[in-house]
Amino acid sequence: MNLKGRLLIASALWGWLLAPTSAMALDVTIGYIHWVPDQGPVLSNVTPEPEDAGLRGAELGIADNNATGRFLDQNYTLESVIANDADGAMAALDGMLESGVDLLVTRVPADTLQAMAKQAGDRALLFNAGARDDGLRIRECQPNVLHTIPSYAMLTDALGQWLSMRRWKEVFLITGPTDQDKAWADAFRRSSKRFGLDIIADKPWTFDSDLRRTASKELPVFTQAGDYDAVVVADVRGDFGEYVPFNTWLPRPVVGTQGMGPEAWHRVVEAWGAAQLQNRFRELAGREMNSEDYAAWAAIRSIGTSVTTLSDAGHSEIHDHLFSGDFQLAAFKGRKLTYRPWNGQLRQPIPLVHPQGLVATPPLEGFLHPETELDTLGYDKPESDCQIH
């Protein structure tokens, strides 16, 4: 090749290197809307939930997306709103939709989520990172909503598998007074039938006394019954459940929302590379990662994983990809996670933990399913009226 030809090739290469990359750059804005109603005074010394639970997980998800995105000229930003009430959450949704944000992560109650999904319609894709209500997965499914937080049924099925495996099949159930307590207990009653457990006593907690002073007197009397293998507590916000261990009439283990129980995430989860996620979260937030943080992180990472594959941030394209056989989320739980096509729930193992350690991670060996053992946790396709994809 003569000198002129070489100069032409060199000039073309240099021009390509210096060409602006804006045409290839992809900016992705993800909205985060947070509203948790005031739960009122709690009657125990339970450690309060961090006020930024969920938000910090979303921030870590954005950081992780950008760690990959910078090599692909993809830039992720988070637009977050902490609302004071349902109206504020709806106003935040309207503002984000008007500004063109069509990928949204929410931590709001179930009824607010339903209203937001209907308001958004086909203009946005929403990820539920806070509402565990089973109704959202079996009757009230919305085609534009996916769930990264496990449902109550997924949590209690994990506990039911473990109790069945241990052959601790006769249990004493105590249910608190809140709607969340009742929803958790209803899910456990279903799980008990599913896994052959016998609820030999099913009592509501109706007391309002200060158990810090009276637990050793009241709880032994309250838990008198025939023989049982374990006490199951449904006390989501922690009114009384912290005082049940070691105060039962019979010397039995306590499981459920207190004692040993199912969580989407907990600081004691360290296998499958999870210790790295835990460390990065502590560095970001200055505290431990909880279930709401993990659900928000998983939602953001689901978006990032799809955008990386598609080189497209359209909510419709991401929605279809998440339900395709090509999507798998690497989520530090020992296997790749996928979404259930009938209700949009993220399939995932459920750690069973106590405050200082991991006990097991259902689905457990021996609980079989024709498609995936992960579908032994929560409502399976034949049990749901939903078919969103």
Protein Blocks (a to p, Z undefined) as FASTA:
>chain_A
ZZklmmmmmmmmmmmmmpcfklmpccdddddddddddebjafbfbdcddfkgojlmmmmm
mmmmmmmmmmnopacdddddddfbfklmmmmmmmmmmnopabdcddddfklmmmmmmmnm
mmbccddfkbmcfklmmmmccfkbccfbdcfklmmmmmmmmmmmnopabccddddfbfkl
mmmmmmmmmmmmmnopacfbdcddfbfbdfklmmmmmmmmmmgccddfbdcdddfkopmm
mmmgopafbacddehjehjaddfbdfklmgghlmmmmmmmmmmnopacdfklmmmmmmmm
mmmmmmmmnopabfklmmmmmmmmkbccdehnopacdddfklopacdddddddfkbcfbd
cddehiacfkbmklmgojdfklpcbdfZZ
